Amino acid sequence: MTQESAMHTPVFPAAVPQRKPRLALMGEFSAGKSTLTNLLVGRQPLPTRVTATRLPPVWISHGPEAASITATDGSKTPLLPEDLANVPMDTTALIRLTLPAEALELCDLIDMPGISDPNMPSSVWQNLLPEVDGVIWCTHATQAWRQSEAAVWEEISHRFEGPSTLLITHFDKLRNSRDQDRVVRRVRKETGEAFGAIFPLSLSQALAAGEDMEVWKTSGADSFIEYLVDMLVTWAQPNRVAPAQSNPAVSAPNPQTEQPLGADVLDFGGRRESGEQPQLQESPACADAGGRVTPRRVTPVKRSKRPARSRPETYPTGE
């Protein structure tokens, strides 16, 4: 199957309504939500520097690259994508962004503001919650699952019909396996059954992986992306079972692996046409002037060329 035909392969059965799941990326300020968005869409449309991350909700859908502002009075204004960091916060309710990323053929992403930002009222993101189907919650490993996060999640979690996932981001900041193990076990105990799956993840390592499959796997991105794709392609199937129920293991990235920051990511295109495990087809990291990155392909063929998967350290789910 050619790339063009793969991009237009139906994700869901024809009898199922075609609206894609809408996943909100939520968490505290600077927990890695915008970096995660950039990883998933295979380019860098969102600013990630601490001084530039104060944005209203950014709703990202599939389509030609374009952006617009929805003002608090309901009016809409076109916006150059490179001007995202300069939107007027006091009059902007929402940024709509379209990108030709294959991941966005499976879902819409809504990058929410930090829940604890004192300069942004919670109503800015709460107004969008009725549009959200599921959540990917990012919690910073060095202060994972703070009381403020638990309180917000307890208040809003009942609103979502789809499964939600918890990412322990910046996991490479925990410098030894004992600390990693302790954090994961504590978070599992404190969250109980609130999330369908929990994944430790080093976003900087995932972005830096390039062609290095071991770095990609030890970053935690390999397990998370495979789980996410499985979840999305089965989202609309009747009587579906969440992937976490059949494979609850959580893999811990290796904090000792260091690579220069890059931006190579998974492409979701080939995953939807087969029930087989996707294979990562290597391609060189290559960023162009427009912030695009060359994605690492996902395809169900040529499994023999994928490096053998070493069994990662796992954590039991019955904590």
C-alpha positions as CSV (number, residue, x, y, z in Angstrom):
1,M,0.0,0.0,0.0
2,T,1.3,3.4,-0.9
3,Q,1.7,6.2,1.6
4,E,-1.1,8.1,-0.1
5,S,-3.5,5.2,0.1
6,A,-2.5,4.4,3.6
7,M,-3.4,8.0,4.7
8,H,-6.9,7.5,3.4
9,T,-7.5,4.0,4.8
10,P,-10.7,4.3,7.0
11,V,-9.9,4.1,10.7
12,F,-13.3,3.1,11.9
13,P,-16.0,0.8,10.5
14,A,-18.3,2.5,8.0
15,A,-21.4,1.9,10.3
16,V,-19.7,3.8,13.2
17,P,-20.1,7.6,13.4
18,Q,-16.9,9.2,12.0
19,R,-16.2,11.9,14.6
20,K,-12.7,11.2,15.8
21,P,-11.9,11.1,19.5
22,R,-10.9,14.3,21.1
23,L,-8.0,13.9,23.6
24,A,-7.2,16.8,25.9
25,L,-3.6,17.1,27.1
26,M,-3.8,18.3,30.7
27,G,-1.7,18.8,33.8
28,E,0.3,21.4,35.8
29,F,2.2,24.3,34.2
30,S,5.4,23.1,32.5
31,A,4.5,19.4,32.8
32,G,5.4,18.7,29.1
33,K,2.0,19.0,27.4
34,S,3.1,21.1,24.5
35,T,6.3,19.0,24.0
36,L,4.1,15.9,24.0
37,T,1.9,17.6,21.3
38,N,4.9,18.3,19.2
39,L,6.0,14.7,19.5
40,L,2.6,13.3,18.5
41,V,2.1,15.6,15.5
42,G,5.7,15.2,14.2
43,R,6.5,18.9,14.0
44,Q,6.9,21.8,16.4
45,P,3.9,24.1,16.1
46,L,3.7,25.0,19.8
47,P,6.2,27.0,21.8
48,T,7.7,24.9,24.6
49,R,10.0,27.4,26.4
50,V,8.8,28.1,30.0
51,T,8.4,31.8,29.2
52,A,6.3,31.1,26.1
53,T,3.9,28.5,27.2
54,R,1.1,30.7,28.4
55,L,-1.5,29.9,25.7
56,P,-5.2,29.4,25.7
57,P,-6.5,26.0,24.7
58,V,-5.1,24.9,21.3
59,W,-7.4,22.6,19.4
60,I,-5.4,20.7,16.7
61,S,-7.1,18.8,13.9
62,H,-6.1,17.2,10.6
63,G,-5.9,19.4,7.5
64,P,-3.7,21.9,5.6
65,E,-1.5,23.9,7.9
66,A,-3.5,26.9,9.1
67,A,-4.5,28.6,12.4
68,S,-7.2,30.9,13.7
69,I,-8.2,32.6,16.9
70,T,-11.6,32.3,18.4
71,A,-12.1,35.4,20.6
72,T,-14.1,35.5,23.8
73,D,-16.9,37.3,21.9
74,G,-17.1,34.4,19.4
75,S,-15.5,36.1,16.5
76,K,-12.8,34.3,14.5
77,T,-9.6,35.7,13.0
78,P,-7.0,34.0,10.8
79,L,-3.6,33.6,12.5
80,L,-0.1,32.8,11.1
81,P,1.1,29.6,12.8
82,E,4.4,31.2,13.6
83,D,2.5,33.8,15.7
84,L,0.9,31.4,18.1
85,A,3.1,32.6,21.0
86,N,1.8,36.2,20.5
87,V,-1.9,35.8,20.8
88,P,-3.7,38.3,23.1
89,M,-4.5,36.3,26.2
90,D,-7.2,38.6,27.5
91,T,-9.4,38.3,24.4
92,T,-8.7,34.8,23.1
93,A,-10.8,31.9,24.1
94,L,-9.4,29.2,21.8
95,I,-6.8,28.7,19.1
96,R,-7.8,26.3,16.2
97,L,-4.8,24.7,14.4
98,T,-4.9,22.3,11.5
99,L,-1.8,20.2,10.5
100,P,-1.3,17.5,7.9
101,A,-0.1,15.0,10.5
102,E,-1.2,11.4,10.2
103,A,-1.7,11.1,14.0
104,L,-4.4,13.7,13.6
105,E,-6.3,11.3,11.3
106,L,-6.9,9.2,14.4
107,C,-7.9,11.9,16.9
108,D,-8.0,15.6,17.6
109,L,-5.7,17.0,20.3
110,I,-6.5,19.8,22.6
111,D,-3.5,21.2,24.4
112,M,-4.9,22.8,27.6
113,P,-3.3,25.5,29.7
114,G,-1.7,24.5,33.0
115,I,-4.3,23.9,35.6
116,S,-2.2,25.8,38.2
117,D,-1.3,28.8,36.2
118,P,-2.2,31.8,38.6
119,N,-2.4,34.1,35.6
120,M,-5.1,32.2,33.8
121,P,-8.6,31.5,35.2
122,S,-9.6,27.9,35.2
123,S,-12.7,28.8,33.2
124,V,-10.4,29.2,30.1
125,W,-10.0,25.4,29.9
126,Q,-13.1,24.3,31.8
127,N,-15.3,25.7,29.1
128,L,-13.9,23.2,26.6
129,L,-14.4,20.1,28.8
130,P,-17.8,19.2,27.3
131,E,-16.0,18.7,23.9
132,V,-13.4,16.3,25.3
133,D,-13.7,12.5,25.1
134,G,-10.6,11.4,27.0
135,V,-7.5,12.9,28.7
136,I,-3.8,12.4,28.6
137,W,-2.6,13.8,31.9
138,C,1.0,14.9,32.3
139,T,2.5,14.9,35.7
140,H,6.1,16.0,36.4
141,A,8.2,13.1,37.8
142,T,10.0,15.2,40.4
143,Q,6.7,16.2,42.0
144,A,4.4,13.6,40.6
145,W,0.6,13.7,41.2
146,R,0.4,16.7,43.5
147,Q,-2.6,17.3,45.7
148,S,-3.7,20.1,43.3
149,E,-3.7,17.6,40.4
150,A,-5.6,15.0,42.3
151,A,-8.2,17.5,43.4
152,V,-8.8,18.8,39.8
153,W,-9.0,15.2,38.4
154,E,-11.5,14.2,41.1
155,E,-13.7,17.1,40.1
156,I,-13.6,16.6,36.3
157,S,-12.9,12.9,35.6
158,H,-16.5,11.9,35.5
159,R,-17.1,14.1,32.5
160,F,-15.1,11.9,30.1
161,E,-16.6,8.8,28.5
162,G,-13.4,7.5,26.9
163,P,-10.3,6.1,28.6
164,S,-7.7,8.5,30.1
165,T,-4.0,8.0,30.4
166,L,-1.4,9.3,32.9
167,L,2.1,10.2,31.8
168,I,4.9,10.6,34.4
169,T,6.9,13.1,32.3
170,H,10.5,14.3,32.8
171,F,11.2,10.8,34.1
172,D,14.9,11.2,33.3
173,K,15.1,13.7,36.1
174,L,14.9,10.8,38.5
175,R,18.5,9.7,38.6
176,N,18.3,6.2,39.9
177,S,16.1,3.2,39.5
178,R,15.1,3.2,43.2
179,D,13.6,6.7,42.9
180,Q,11.9,5.7,39.6
181,D,10.4,2.6,41.1
182,R,9.2,4.5,44.2
183,V,7.5,7.3,42.2
184,V,5.7,4.9,39.9
185,R,4.5,2.8,42.7
186,R,3.3,5.8,44.7
187,V,1.5,7.3,41.8
188,R,-0.2,3.9,41.0
189,K,-1.3,3.6,44.6
190,E,-2.6,7.2,44.9
191,T,-4.5,7.1,41.5
192,G,-6.0,3.7,41.9
193,E,-8.2,3.0,38.9
194,A,-8.5,6.6,37.9
195,F,-6.5,6.0,34.6
196,G,-6.5,3.2,32.1
197,A,-2.7,3.2,32.0
198,I,0.3,4.9,33.5
199,F,3.5,5.4,31.5
200,P,6.8,7.0,32.7
201,L,8.2,9.0,29.8
202,S,11.2,11.2,29.0
203,L,10.0,13.5,26.2
204,S,13.4,15.0,25.6
205,Q,14.9,11.5,25.1
206,A,12.0,10.6,22.8
207,L,12.6,13.7,20.7
208,A,16.3,13.0,20.6
209,A,16.0,9.4,19.6
210,G,16.4,9.9,15.8
211,E,17.4,6.5,14.3
212,D,18.4,5.1,17.7
213,M,15.7,2.5,18.5
214,E,17.1,1.7,21.9
215,V,16.9,5.4,23.0
216,W,13.3,5.5,21.6
217,K,12.4,2.5,23.7
218,T,14.2,3.4,26.9
219,S,12.6,6.9,26.7
220,G,9.2,5.2,27.4
221,A,7.8,6.5,24.1
222,D,7.7,3.1,22.4
223,S,5.3,1.5,24.9
224,F,3.2,4.7,25.2
225,I,2.8,5.2,21.4
226,E,1.8,1.6,20.8
227,Y,-0.7,1.7,23.6
228,L,-2.1,5.0,22.3
229,V,-2.5,3.8,18.7
230,D,-4.2,0.6,19.9
231,M,-6.6,2.7,22.0
232,L,-7.4,5.0,19.1
233,V,-7.9,2.4,16.4
234,T,-10.3,0.4,18.6
235,W,-12.0,3.5,20.1
236,A,-15.3,3.1,18.2
237,Q,-15.5,-0.6,18.1
238,P,-18.4,-2.1,20.2
239,N,-17.4,-3.9,23.3
240,R,-13.8,-2.8,23.0
241,V,-11.3,-3.7,25.7
242,A,-8.8,-1.0,26.7
243,P,-5.2,-2.1,25.8
244,A,-4.1,-1.6,29.5
245,Q,-6.4,-4.4,30.6
246,S,-4.5,-6.9,28.6
247,N,-1.1,-5.4,28.9
248,P,-0.8,-3.4,32.1
249,A,3.0,-3.4,32.3
250,V,4.7,0.0,32.6
251,S,8.2,0.4,31.3
252,A,10.8,2.8,32.8
253,P,13.1,4.8,30.5
254,N,16.8,4.8,31.2
255,P,17.8,8.2,32.7
256,Q,21.5,7.6,31.7
257,T,20.8,7.7,28.0
258,E,21.6,11.2,26.7
259,Q,21.2,12.5,23.2
260,P,21.2,16.0,21.7
261,L,17.7,17.4,21.4
262,G,16.1,16.5,18.1
263,A,12.6,16.0,16.8
264,D,12.0,12.6,15.3
265,V,8.7,11.0,16.1
266,L,6.4,8.1,15.2
267,D,4.0,8.4,12.3
268,F,0.7,6.6,12.8
269,G,-0.2,5.9,9.2
270,G,0.4,2.2,8.7
271,R,-1.0,1.1,12.0
272,R,-4.6,1.3,11.2
273,E,-4.7,-1.3,8.4
274,S,-3.6,-4.3,10.4
275,G,-4.0,-5.8,13.7
276,E,-0.3,-6.7,13.8
277,Q,2.1,-4.9,16.1
278,P,3.5,-1.9,14.2
279,Q,7.1,-1.8,13.1
280,L,9.3,1.3,13.2
281,Q,10.9,1.8,9.8
282,E,14.0,3.9,10.3
283,S,14.4,7.2,8.6
284,P,17.0,9.9,9.3
285,A,16.0,12.8,11.5
286,C,15.6,15.9,9.4
287,A,13.9,19.1,10.4
288,D,13.2,21.8,7.8
289,A,12.7,25.5,8.2
290,G,9.0,25.2,8.7
291,G,9.4,23.3,11.9
292,R,8.4,20.0,10.3
293,V,10.2,16.8,11.1
294,T,10.7,13.6,9.3
295,P,8.6,11.0,11.0
296,R,9.6,7.5,11.9
297,R,7.2,5.3,10.0
298,V,4.8,2.8,11.6
299,T,4.1,-0.1,9.4
300,P,3.1,-3.7,10.1
301,V,5.7,-5.2,7.7
302,K,9.4,-6.1,7.9
303,R,9.2,-6.9,11.6
304,S,12.6,-8.7,11.3
305,K,14.4,-5.5,10.9
306,R,13.2,-4.1,14.2
307,P,15.7,-4.4,17.0
308,A,14.8,-7.2,19.4
309,R,12.8,-5.9,22.3
310,S,14.5,-6.4,25.6
311,R,12.0,-6.9,28.4
312,P,12.0,-3.6,30.3
313,E,11.6,-3.2,34.0
314,T,7.9,-3.5,34.8
315,Y,5.7,-2.5,37.6
316,P,2.7,-4.5,38.8
317,T,-0.7,-3.0,38.5
318,G,-2.1,-4.3,41.7
319,E,-0.5,-1.7,44.0
